[in-house]
Amino acid sequence: MPHSAPGHSDSPVSGEDIKTLRDTGRLASARWCPSPNYGARPEGAEISLLVVHSISLPPGQFGGSYIEDFFTNCLNPSEHPYFATIADMHVSAHALIRRDGSVVQFVSLLERAWHAGRSCFQGVDECNDFSIGIELEGADDVPYTPEQYVSLAELSTVICSAWPEITDDRITGHCDIAPGRKTDPGPAFDWQYFRASLQAVQSRRRLG
């Protein structure tokens, strides 16, 4: 699918106050859907990594409330055969970007969401301790939407402004921190286009 020019589309991620975000961990532009699946970060852990994931429930299907149900432990295993295999899992992400670019937040960015599992980045294990996890509604082999790239670039810029320890080279995929175990966001995710979009948003914000 052809992309629009980086950073030129409207995004639902707007009006974020960086100080408020850093103090509260709550995204003003996101719909709040609290998950019970989180915990405190270890003492002294600095938020310094952003992890991009993808999820669709049922696999390869988009829309509906199933992802939210899953992250809030409300998924009904009788509604699809696949759900019976995951209904007892307790996982979460900090936020989800839907196909239309809208954002749902499940866990305060200050807290430790359960998104990465066994993982390692640059020799440091347990990435949940120091990372923020953003899910894209999608699948490894299905192109992501232009609206998702725009929202992810805007959201990443806001998060990096609040936590400058997250530099551009510390934005990575789930597949990169759990190789051999996870494949998302998959080959369908255009990293080159995303990073161009990210640079466009950053430049626009600098110019004010």
Backbone hydrogen bonds in HBPLUS format (Angstrom, degrees):
<---DONOR---> <-ACCEPTOR-->    atom                        ^
c    i                          cat <-CA-CA->   ^        H-A-AA   ^      H-
h    n   atom  resd res      DA  || num        DHA   H-A  angle D-A-AA Bond
n    s   type  num  typ     dist DA aas  dist angle  dist       angle   num
A0008-HIS N   A0005-ALA O   3.31 MM   3  5.84 157.8  2.36 142.4 137.9     1
A0021-LEU N   A0017-ASP O   2.89 MM   4  6.12 161.1  1.92 158.3 164.5     2
A0022-ARG N   A0018-ILE O   2.92 MM   4  6.13 161.6  1.95 151.1 155.8     3
A0023-ASP N   A0019-LYS O   2.90 MM   4  6.09 147.5  2.01 145.2 154.7     4
A0024-THR N   A0020-THR O   2.83 MM   4  5.90 156.4  1.89 153.4 158.9     5
A0025-GLY N   A0021-LEU O   2.65 MM   4  4.88 147.5  1.76 134.0 144.0     6
A0109-LEU N   A0025-GLY O   2.95 MM  84  4.38 172.9  1.96 120.5 121.0     7
A0030-ALA N   A0027-LEU O   3.21 MM   3  5.40 163.6  2.23 108.2 113.2     8
A0031-ARG N   A0103-VAL O   2.96 MM  72  6.40 162.9  1.99 151.2 149.0     9
A0105-GLN N   A0031-ARG O   2.81 MM  74  6.00 162.5  1.84 150.9 156.6    10
A0033-CYS N   A0105-GLN O   2.80 MM  72  5.89 166.9  1.82 176.1 171.6    11
A0035-SER N   A0106-PHE O   2.95 MM  71  5.15 156.2  2.01 142.9 137.2    12
A0038-TYR N   A0036-PRO O   3.18 MM   2  5.99 126.6  2.48 106.0  91.5    13
A0039-GLY N   A0112-ARG O   3.02 MM  73  5.12 142.7  2.17 129.5 141.1    14
A0112-ARG N   A0039-GLY O   2.75 MM  73  5.12 165.7  1.77 171.6 167.2    15
A0045-ALA N   A0042-PRO O   2.98 MM   3  5.51 163.7  2.01 139.1 139.4    16
A0048-SER N   A0130-PHE O   2.86 MM  82  5.82 163.1  1.89 157.8 157.8    17
A0132-ILE N   A0049-LEU O   2.86 MM  83  6.31 143.4  2.00 147.6 158.1    18
A0050-LEU N   A0170-ARG O   3.00 MM 120  6.39 162.0  2.04 159.6 164.5    19
A0172-THR N   A0050-LEU O   2.93 MM 122  6.36 161.2  1.96 168.0 171.9    20
A0051-VAL N   A0132-ILE O   2.85 MM  81  6.14 168.9  1.86 164.0 167.3    21
A0134-ILE N   A0051-VAL O   2.90 MM  83  6.18 170.9  1.91 174.7 177.2    22
A0052-VAL N   A0172-THR O   2.78 MM 120  6.12 159.5  1.82 154.8 162.0    23
A0174-HIS N   A0052-VAL O   3.01 MM 122  6.01 143.1  2.15 163.0 153.9    24
A0053-HIS N   A0134-ILE O   2.82 MM  81  5.98 160.7  1.86 158.7 157.9    25
A0136-LEU N   A0053-HIS O   2.97 MM  83  6.01 141.2  2.12 116.0 125.9    26
A0055-ILE N   A0136-LEU O   2.97 MM  81  6.32 149.2  2.07 157.9 160.8    27
A0138-GLY N   A0055-ILE O   2.96 MM  83  5.44 147.4  2.06 120.4 129.5    28
A0061-GLN N   A0058-PRO O   2.91 MM   3  5.46 156.9  1.97 149.3 147.3    29
A0069-ASP N   A0065-SER O   2.83 MM   4  6.06 158.1  1.88 157.3 164.9    30
A0070-PHE N   A0066-TYR O   2.86 MM   4  6.04 153.0  1.93 145.8 152.7    31
A0071-PHE N   A0067-ILE O   3.01 MM   4  6.30 163.7  2.04 155.3 158.2    32
A0072-THR N   A0068-GLU O   3.09 MM   4  6.17 125.2  2.40 140.1 153.3    33
A0072-THR N   A0069-ASP O   3.30 MM   3  5.22 142.0  2.46  94.0 104.7    34
A0074-CYS N   A0069-ASP O   2.68 MM   5  4.59 164.7  1.71 152.8 149.4    35
A0073-ASN N   A0070-PHE O   3.30 MM   3  5.23 166.2  2.32 106.5 107.7    36
A0079-GLU N   A0076-ASN O   3.17 MM   3  5.82 171.4  2.17 123.0 125.6    37
A0083-PHE N   A0080-HIS O   2.96 MM   3  5.40 131.3  2.20 111.2 124.0    38
A0084-ALA N   A0081-PRO O   3.32 MM   3  5.75 141.7  2.48 106.3 115.0    39
A0085-THR N   A0082-TYR O   2.95 MM   3  5.52 148.4  2.06 113.8 122.9    40
A0086-ILE N   A0083-PHE O   3.13 MM   3  5.36 152.4  2.21 105.4 113.5    41
A0087-ALA N   A0083-PHE O   2.86 MM   4  5.61 131.4  2.10 157.1 167.2    42
A0089-MET N   A0086-ILE O   2.93 MM   3  5.39 166.1  1.95 121.7 125.9    43
A0092-SER N   A0114-TRP O   3.01 MM  22  5.02 166.7  2.03 124.9 124.7    44
A0094-HIS N   A0133-GLY O   2.97 MM  39  5.39 137.4  2.16 135.7 148.7    45
A0106-PHE N   A0094-HIS O   2.88 MM  12  5.30 158.1  1.93 131.1 138.5    46
A0107-VAL N   A0094-HIS O   3.48 MM  13  4.65 168.1  2.49 118.2 119.4    47
A0095-ALA N   A0133-GLY O   3.41 MM  38  6.90 152.6  2.50 154.7 159.5    48
A0135-GLU N   A0095-ALA O   2.85 MM  40  6.18 173.2  1.85 156.2 156.2    49
A0096-LEU N   A0104-VAL O   2.77 MM   8  5.13 151.0  1.85 150.7 160.4    50
A0104-VAL N   A0096-LEU O   2.89 MM   8  5.13 158.4  1.94 149.0 156.2    51
A0097-ILE N   A0135-GLU O   2.75 MM  38  6.17 155.2  1.81 155.0 162.6    52
A0137-GLU N   A0097-ILE O   2.96 MM  40  6.11 164.9  1.98 160.1 155.6    53
A0098-ARG N   A0102-SER O   2.84 MM   4  5.36 158.2  1.89 163.3 166.6    54
A0101-GLY N   A0098-ARG O   2.94 MM   3  5.22 162.6  1.97 115.0 119.0    55
A0111-GLU N   A0108-SER O   2.98 MM   3  5.44 152.8  2.06 112.4 120.3    56
A0126-GLU N   A0119-SER O   2.98 MM   7  5.33 126.8  2.27 149.3 142.8    57
A0120-CYS N   A0177-ILE O   2.90 MM  57  5.05 148.6  2.00 132.8 142.8    58
A0121-PHE N   A0124-VAL O   2.90 MM   3  5.27 158.2  1.95 144.0 145.7    59
A0124-VAL N   A0121-PHE O   2.98 MM   3  5.27 165.1  2.00 115.3 120.0    60
A0129-ASP N   A0126-GLU O   3.08 MM   3  5.96 152.2  2.16 122.5 128.0    61
A0130-PHE N   A0127-CYS O   3.12 MM   3  5.67 139.8  2.28 113.7 122.3    62
A0131-SER N   A0127-CYS O   3.01 MM   4  5.73 113.3  2.47 155.3 172.8    63
A0142-VAL N   A0139-ALA O   3.21 MM   3  5.36 175.5  2.22 116.3 116.6    64
A0188-ALA N   A0140-ASP O   2.83 MM  48  5.51 142.6  1.97 162.8 169.2    65
A0148-GLN N   A0145-THR O   3.00 MM   3  5.21 126.9  2.30 102.0 115.5    66
A0149-TYR N   A0145-THR O   3.20 MM   4  6.65 156.5  2.26 153.5 159.4    67
A0150-VAL N   A0146-PRO O   3.04 MM   4  6.31 161.5  2.08 152.4 157.1    68
A0151-SER N   A0147-GLU O   3.03 MM   4  6.18 168.6  2.04 146.4 149.8    69
A0152-LEU N   A0148-GLN O   2.82 MM   4  5.92 159.7  1.86 149.5 155.9    70
A0153-ALA N   A0149-TYR O   2.90 MM   4  6.03 157.7  1.95 146.3 152.4    71
A0154-GLU N   A0150-VAL O   2.92 MM   4  6.16 162.9  1.95 153.6 158.4    72
A0155-LEU N   A0151-SER O   2.76 MM   4  5.84 166.3  1.78 151.0 155.7    73
A0156-SER N   A0152-LEU O   2.82 MM   4  5.83 159.7  1.86 145.3 151.4    74
A0157-THR N   A0153-ALA O   3.03 MM   4  6.13 154.4  2.10 141.4 148.2    75
A0158-VAL N   A0154-GLU O   3.03 MM   4  6.31 159.5  2.07 151.2 156.2    76
A0159-ILE N   A0155-LEU O   2.94 MM   4  6.14 165.8  1.96 152.6 156.6    77
A0160-CYS N   A0156-SER O   2.84 MM   4  5.97 161.4  1.87 149.6 155.0    78
A0161-SER N   A0157-THR O   2.97 MM   4  6.12 140.7  2.12 139.5 150.0    79
A0162-ALA N   A0158-VAL O   3.03 MM   4  6.35 149.4  2.13 146.5 154.5    80
A0163-TRP N   A0159-ILE O   2.82 MM   4  6.01 152.5  1.90 150.9 159.3    81
A0166-ILE N   A0163-TRP O   2.89 MM   3  5.96 173.5  1.89 135.3 137.6    82
A0170-ARG N   A0167-THR O   2.78 MM   3  5.21 159.9  1.82 118.8 124.1    83
A0176-ASP N   A0173-GLY O   2.95 MM   3  5.26 140.6  2.11 104.5 115.8    84
A0177-ILE N   A0174-HIS O   3.22 MM   3  5.44 137.9  2.41 102.2 112.9    85
A0178-ALA N   A0174-HIS O   3.03 MM   4  6.11 130.6  2.28 148.9 161.9    86
A0175-CYS N   A0184-ASP O   2.82 MM   9  5.40 137.7  2.00 162.0 166.8    87
A0181-ARG N   A0178-ALA O   3.09 MM   3  5.58 154.6  2.16 128.9 135.9    88
A0182-LYS N   A0178-ALA O   2.94 MM   4  5.63 154.1  2.01 169.3 169.1    89
A0186-GLY N   A0183-THR O   2.95 MM   3  5.44 120.6  2.31 131.8 133.6    90
A0189-PHE N   A0186-GLY O   3.12 MM   3  5.82 162.5  2.16 118.0 123.2    91
A0194-PHE N   A0190-ASP O   2.93 MM   4  6.19 162.1  1.96 152.9 158.7    92
A0195-ARG N   A0191-TRP O   2.88 MM   4  6.05 166.2  1.90 153.5 156.5    93
A0196-ALA N   A0192-GLN O   3.04 MM   4  6.24 149.2  2.14 142.4 151.0    94
A0197-SER N   A0193-TYR O   2.87 MM   4  6.12 154.2  1.94 149.0 156.5    95
A0198-LEU N   A0194-PHE O   2.79 MM   4  6.07 153.7  1.86 150.9 158.9    96
A0199-GLN N   A0195-ARG O   2.99 MM   4  6.15 160.3  2.03 143.0 147.5    97
A0200-ALA N   A0196-ALA O   2.99 MM   4  6.20 151.4  2.08 143.1 151.1    98
A0201-VAL N   A0197-SER O   2.98 MM   4  6.26 158.4  2.03 151.3 156.2    99
A0202-GLN N   A0198-LEU O   2.94 MM   4  6.16 166.0  1.96 153.4 157.6   100
A0203-SER N   A0199-GLN O   2.93 MM   4  6.06 157.8  1.98 145.5 151.4   101
A0204-ARG N   A0200-ALA O   2.99 MM   4  6.16 159.6  2.03 145.5 151.2   102
A0205-ARG N   A0201-VAL O   2.94 MM   4  6.19 157.1  1.99 152.4 158.4   103
A0206-ARG N   A0202-GLN O   2.99 MM   4  6.19 152.3  2.07 145.2 152.9   104
A0207-LEU N   A0203-SER O   3.01 MM   4  6.25 149.8  2.10 147.3 155.1   105
A0208-GLY N   A0204-ARG O   3.06 MM   4  6.26 121.5  2.41 132.1 147.1   106
A0208-GLY N   A0205-ARG O   3.08 MM   3  4.82 135.8  2.29  90.1 103.1   107
